[in-house]
Amino acid sequence: MKKFYSGLGQLAGLVTILVFAFIQLNAFIDFAFMTNEIGDILQTIQVYAVYVLAGLAGLELTAGKKVFAFIYFIILAFVVVTSFFPEVMDQIVGVIG
């Protein structure tokens, strides 16, 4: 399973760097085909690609270690859910405090 996570991590790293490079290149050279919609999509990919890359790196690290993998899955799920749905954090704080 570790090789699988490693391969996915390498692919995610390549895509992340390509998206970052394309956005930076577009800042210097204004591409005619780059519309606001495409720019917004690339910005969204840029934000979540970092989460995907960090998640895969952690999964590769915890592969085969069941206790650490479980703790990591909980933390990763928390980060992803609160990123997509920020109002969830308000509900968690309301229940706790």
C-alpha positions in Angstrom: 0.0 0.0 0.0 2.9 2.3 0.7 4.0 2.1 -3.0 0.5 3.0 -4.1 0.5 6.1 -1.8 3.9 7.0 -3.0 2.9 6.9 -6.7 -0.2 9.0 -6.0 1.9 11.4 -4.0 4.3 11.8 -6.9 1.5 12.4 -9.3 -0.2 14.9 -7.0 3.2 16.7 -6.5 3.6 17.0 -10.3 0.1 18.4 -10.8 0.5 20.8 -7.9 3.8 22.2 -9.2 2.3 22.5 -12.8 -0.7 24.4 -11.5 1.5 26.7 -9.4 3.8 27.3 -12.4 1.0 28.0 -14.8 -0.6 30.5 -12.4 2.8 32.2 -11.9 3.5 32.2 -15.6 0.1 33.7 -16.3 0.9 36.6 -13.9 3.9 37.5 -16.0 2.6 36.6 -19.5 -1.2 37.3 -19.9 -2.5 34.4 -21.8 -5.4 35.3 -24.1 -7.3 32.1 -23.4 -7.1 32.5 -19.6 -10.6 33.7 -18.6 -11.8 34.5 -15.1 -13.5 31.1 -14.9 -10.3 29.2 -15.8 -8.3 31.4 -13.3 -10.8 30.7 -10.5 -10.7 27.0 -11.2 -6.9 27.0 -11.1 -6.9 29.0 -7.9 -9.2 26.4 -6.3 -7.1 23.5 -7.6 -4.0 25.3 -6.2 -5.6 25.5 -2.7 -6.8 22.0 -2.5 -3.8 20.4 -4.2 -1.7 21.3 -1.2 -4.2 19.4 1.0 -4.1 16.4 -1.3 -0.3 16.4 -1.4 0.0 16.7 2.4 -2.7 14.0 2.9 -1.0 11.5 0.6 2.4 12.2 2.3 0.9 11.5 5.7 -0.9 8.4 4.4 2.4 7.1 3.0 4.1 7.8 6.3 1.4 6.0 8.4 1.0 3.0 6.0 1.2 -0.2 8.0 0.9 1.5 11.4 -2.8 1.1 12.3 -2.9 3.3 15.4 -1.0 6.2 13.8 -3.0 5.8 10.6 -6.3 6.0 12.5 -5.2 9.1 14.4 -4.0 10.6 11.1 -7.3 9.8 9.3 -9.2 11.6 12.1 -7.0 14.7 11.8 -7.1 14.7 8.0 -10.9 14.3 8.0 -11.1 17.3 10.5 -9.0 19.5 8.2 -10.8 18.6 5.0 -14.3 18.9 6.5 -13.6 22.3 8.1 -12.0 23.5 4.9 -15.0 22.6 2.8 -17.6 23.5 5.4 -16.2 26.3 7.7 -19.6 26.5 9.6 -18.9 23.1 11.0 -16.2 24.5 13.2 -18.8 26.9 14.7 -21.0 24.0 15.5 -18.2 22.0 17.1 -17.2 25.0 19.3 -20.9 25.5 20.2 -21.2 21.8 21.4 -17.9 21.9 23.3 -18.1 25.3 24.9 
